[in-house]
Amino acid sequence: MTIAAEGSVLTRAVVALSHACREVGLDSSGAVLLRDFANIVYHLPAQGVVVRLTQATTPGRFDRLTTSIRVTRWLAEQGFPTVRPLNVGQPVVAEGFLATFWRHEEHIGPPPDPAQLGPLLRRLHDLPPVPFELPTHDPFGAVRRAIPAGLALDEGDRRWLLERCDALAEAYYEHVEFTLPYGLTHGDAHRGNMIRTRGGFLLCDWDGVCAGPREIDLVPTLQGARFGLTERQRSNFSEAYGYDVTRWEGYPVLRDMRELQTLTAVLRNAHRDLGAREELRNRLDSLRAGDDRLWHPF
């Protein structure tokens, strides 16, 4: 995608932001762009609101966002430390985007340590059953959809990724036996989805919330060695949660699955973002070589 085409995405997003805000009674003037990657995120400083925009063409996305709103409202009722959606009808469809609206929470201080995520996940997993139906964990759906949509891939890489998905799916469905209870899972639990506030830590970004094996919430931090987490940080996380998933025989399969899943956003953005394209090449070369070189987060 050309720079002009990339600009057109943000141009459409600004129009979508205006339309969506108007529909729920907000004023988008003065909006500040916080992020443009997997989602386009704006802050409305005068109103203390964060607006997240995602492409409406992603299959199942409307239902996913509806679930994230419903779950976070329920979590807030339980007293769980989560970001909170505004009390408006959402998600809102606007200009090819889906918009959700959240109370703005300013991060204060240094990035959270993984050990501080452990107790949050333990508390989440110990909650009573959610009193409504959740989507079932789909470990390969997003990355399988992203592979054919990845415009920066050549056919050799595309074929290798699909074969890798097939091999891991066979191992996952035929050989992995879980030890932790099945139930509510965040779906993308890592320290990057924590906000440090004056009142404590909040868990955010609930787009992947689902019913599934709890091990999937532990693997992202432990796979974080790819992103520079030390052995001490990872072991402190496991100790804080109360279970070391690396000692479980199914861990290598889930670790390798998580590595594939982290490709999803870079696959979708590599054609319009030079940094994403370079990082996609770095990760693919690493996976195909079977080495443990460092990856770079977005």
N, C-alpha and C positions, 0 to 999 in steps of 0.2 A: 504494500500500500504506500502511496506517495505521502509526502508531508502534507500536501493539500488535503488528501483523503483523510489523514489522521485528524487534521484540523476540523474537517467536516463532522467527525464523530463528536468532538467537543462542542461544535456549533449546534448540532442537534440536541446535545445534552443540555445546553443552556436553555434552549427553547422548551425542552421537556421539563426541565426544572421549573421554569416559569409557569407552565400549564398545570403541572402537578401541584405546586404550592397554591396556586389560585384555587384549585378544586377543593383543597382542605382548609382554606382560609388563612394561608400564610403569605408573606411578602418575600419574594426571592431577591429583592434588591440588596446589594451589598454581600451577596453570596461569595464565599471563599472556597476555591477548589483545594481539597485536601489530598485527593488521590485519584489517579486515572490509570487503573490497571485491570484487575478482574472486575471491579466495580468502579464507577465514577462517584466520588463522594464529595459532597459540599457541606460547608458549615454556614449556617445563618446566624451570625454573631448577635444580632439585635434580638433574636428570638430564642437563642439557646437551643437550636435544633440542628441535627445532622440529617441530611437527606442522602440516601444511597440509591443510585440509579444502576440498573442492570439491563442488559439487552433482553427484550421481551421474546426474542426468537429462540432462546435456549429452551429445549423441551422440558416441560414439567416445572419451569421456574416459577410461574405464578403460584402453583400449589405449594412449592417449597417456601416461598416467601410468606404465604398465608400461614403456614405451619410455624415459621419462625416467630411471627407476631403472636400467634396464639400461645406458643410455648413460653415466650418471655413474659407475657402477661401472667401466665400461671406461675412461673418461677418467682415473679415479684410478689405474688400473693403468698407464696411459701416462705418469703423472706430470704430467698437466695440472691446473692449479690450479682446481679446482671444489669446490663444496659436495658433501658426501658423504652418501649415504643410509645409514641404519642397516641392519645386517645382519639384517633380519627379513623375513618374508614380507609383501609389500606390492605394490600398495595394498590397504587394508582397507576393506570395505564396511560402513558403520554408519549406521543411521538416515537413509538417503537421502543420505549423504555418502560420498565416497571420501577416505580418509586416507593420507597418506604421511609418513614419519618421517626426519628429517635431523639430522645433528650441528649443534649450534648454533655459529655463528661470529659473534662480536661485531664490529660495525663500529667501527673506531678512527679518529678524526681527521675531517678535512673530507670532503665528498663527492668521489668520484673526478673527475678531469678527463677529458674525452673522449679526449685524447691517450693516456691510460693504458689505454684500451680497445683502441686500435689494435693494439698488440703481442699482446694476448690473442687477438684474432680472427685475426691472422696465424698465430699458433701453432696455434690450433684448425684452421684451414683447411689447414695444412701436415701435419696428422697423417695416418698411413696410413689406408686405407679401413677403415671399421667392419666387423668380421667377422660382421655379422648384418644383416637387412633393416631399413631405416628407413621410416617413413611418407613418402610423397611430399608435397612442399610444396603446400599447398592455399591459395592466396592470398585466395580469396573466401569459403570455406566458413563461417568463424566469423562474419564480419560479415553474410553472407546469413541465417544462422540467427538472429542477434541482432536484425535489423530487424523481422521479424514478432513477435518476443518482446518488443520494446521497448514496454512499456505506457504510457510517457510520450509516445510519438509520436502526432501527428495523421496523418490519411491523406495529406495533402499532403506532409509530410516523408517519410513512409514510401515513397510513390510516387517522390519525387525520389531518395531513396537507392538504391532498387532500379534505377532508370534509370541512375544514376551507376555502380553496379556493372556493369551491362550494358555501358556505354560503355567503361569501363576494362578489362573482361574482353576485349572485342573488340580493343582496342589491345594488350593484353598478349599474347594468344595468337596474334595474326595479324601483329604488327609488331615485337615486341621480340626482339632477338638478343643473347644474353649473351656476354660476353667472358671472364669468369673461369670456372675449372673448376666442374663440378657435383659436389656431394658433401655431407658433413656440414655442417649449418648450425644455429646456435643457435635461430634463428627469432624471437627478440625481443631482440636484442642492443642494449642501450643502457646508459649509465652507472648507471642506477638498478638494474640487475641485476648490479652489482659490489659486492663487500664488501672493504673495506680492513682487513686483519689485520696483526698484527705480522710475519707471515711473507711478506706480499705480498698481491696482489689475487687474489680468487677470483671466478669467474663463477657466478651462481646462476640459479634459475628456468628450468628446462629443459623446461617443459611443451610448448613449441612446437618442440622439436628435431625435425629432419627431414632428408631428402635433398632438396637443391634448389640453385638457383643462388646462389653466394656473395654476389652483389650484395645479396641481401635482408638480409644481416647488416650491411651498410654504410649502407643507406638510413636506418634509424631515427635514427642520430646526425646525419646531414646534414639530415634533416627536422626535427631538434631546434631549428631556428631558430624554429619555432612555440612552443617552450617556453623561449625566451630564450637559446639558445646563440649566441655571437657568431660572426662570420665567421672570426676567428682560431682559436677553439676547433675549429670544423669543419675548417678547413684543416690544423690541427695533427693532428687525428685521421686525416685522409687521408694525411698525410705519414708518420705513425707506422705505419699499416697498409701503406703502399707502393703505394697506388692511389687515384686521385681519381675516384670514381664519378660526380661531377657533370659530368665532361667526356665521359661516355658518353651517346650519344643516347637510350638507353632510360631514363635517370634520371628525367625528368619523369613518366613513366608510373608507375614504382615509387614515386616521392615521393607522387603523388596517391593511389595505392593504400594506402600507409602511413597517410595521413591518414584514409582510411576505416576502416582496421583499428584505429586508436586510438579509434574510437567504440565498439568492441565492449563493453568493460566498462561505460562510462557508459550505453549503451543498456540493458544488463541491470540496472543499479542505479538509474537515474534515478527510478523510481517509488517507491523506498524511501529515497532519500537526497537531501535538498534541494540539497546542494552539487553532486552529480552531475547533478541536473536542471538547475540553472543553467548548469553547464559544457556539458551537451549542447546547450542552447539557444545558448550562445555559439559552439560549434564549428559547429553547423548553420547559423546565420546567417552565419558567416564563409565557410563552404564555398559556400553558395548565392549570397553576394555576390561571391565570388571575390577577397576581400581577404586580407591577411596579418596580421591582428590576432593578438595573443598568445593562446595557450591555457594552461590551468593543469593541471599534472600531478596525479595521484592516487597 
